């Protein structure tokens, strides 16, 4: 058969569908949203928008509500990642031991992670319900509290309850990552340490943690990205309330764009979220590289 | 040769995908002469999903050349669905809530239909229902659902507490509630939907209007009005006195129904739909004891309750406005609304004299006759969306004791002025 196409042309032809798809559903919205963030688009005023440069960024960055939401998002990210790491580490260490029923435990530990976030949110909303929630029932039956109480009607408590729901769902991810690393550990190093007289706690800090450091950093990067974009769990449980106690950045962007029709402001917040994530990731990666060099 | 094969596979795939996309637009244009209308409804109160589906099927039988495709979404996602689907003609007909009309009209998402509704029809429709689809004296939809919040009370608890009539004013309600609490009949006599959501603004609108306040007067924000302050203080006071269920600040309407239906509250403010459900033994422990009266008054004000009417609008992107309008007219027609009066009360004044309508739900009709004369609108301004969010947060801050009523109202006034002058 005669060759009609050069290799390069053929390659382009083959990847063109992928390019079209990627451009259509990733790049186009990305660029469009960026353009929105440079306009003063406000549909509630019937204003399709003129370019106003960076003024949206300036006004958002000087807005108290934005920083309050950013603070809440950071709190959500910090606390949730922290608890997940600690819990995840202990569960992973446990599952790394040999005991009966280990395989069974390993498989059910993944279950929460397999549940879609929105379903998880809806589930915890019912668990926390002040009149007929399972949490209230459990705690009253254990005589820890004497009557049903509300878990979501004070701003700070509500935020922590949402974090709990997130921790329940995402700890398995941490467990799986850490367990995978732990299973590749050279057991003889531990035996040697044991012979040298290092206790359990000492072995954890001297051997296990340094060994797990790269994995932990990867987890932190992944989870930071996810927690800074947290939306569905808030949408399902508290919708930003009470008194804005759980108003995180993405939810604020959503409210601005879809309830206030301030598309430009929503787009600006979205871009700022992306920048915050990029910045954090960059810092993490640098710290990780520095650590490796030492 | 291998390359050639891959190429052929690729081309087939692309053609397949394109063909798949194309077929959708084809059946919109013409499929043996039938026109397809996509309609978006809410999966909640009033006419149920089954009702709308049955009515739609009846319509399609009568109009074989029109095919209606219905979609039902929960109220919480309706607005977003309209915003993303309507302007491009993804939907031809959408159900819209009263406070959205102004901004949708301004944003050009829904079509103006002022000329499509005759004068005689207009005179027979309740003002509240018309208001819910009006902006600057123009119509942007056909009124469809007449709804407002009523005061529901538990007859048995009221009797046990020694009262022979439901409260006519908010102060009387507070007194009766205190008496009930003191007698140990019910721990928290009143339950509300005060979650950070539109439901909270609905309750506040009723209260502020009853206490003589108002959020917009002569087109200008008037948050610092004495009435608004009184309304907010009343809400706070009932919480402090322990007569309002403290969990109200995390409740939506369905939670209110749950609490009231389980007998844990003597009073509740909720939409019409709760009456049938709270009196249904399968859904409620207090069936048969539920009373419904107009929302209480204060001083000279007999009553004031939030207008929760919903309308049906044609989207600006619709390609078949005539067929779509025909469908709307059928949904809102006297004939259909009379037949389904049990689900939602008609928008037509003349139907309230109809024996058949009255007998479907005599108590609700009785309460409605009075209540429909005392409806109050949420601010009909295009910037309502942003304002409502600010208001929700502000009221919750007061209720949680984080800020004083005055501070919050002053801040809200400033924000409202900023929004209005943009």
Interface residues (C-beta under 8 A of the other chain):
Chain A: X1 X5 X10 X13 X14 X17 X42 X43 X44 X45 X46 X129 X130 X131 X132 X150 X152 X153 X154 X155 X158 X238 X239 X240 X241 X242 X243 X244 X255 X256 X258 X259 X260 X261 X262
Chain B: X1 X3 X4 X6 X7 X10 X13 X14 X76 X79 X80 X83 X103 X106 X107 X108 X109 X195 X196 X197 X246 X247 X249 X250 X255 X258 X259 X262 X264 X382 X383 X384 X385 X386 X388 X389 X392 X393 X396 X397 X399 X400 X402 X422
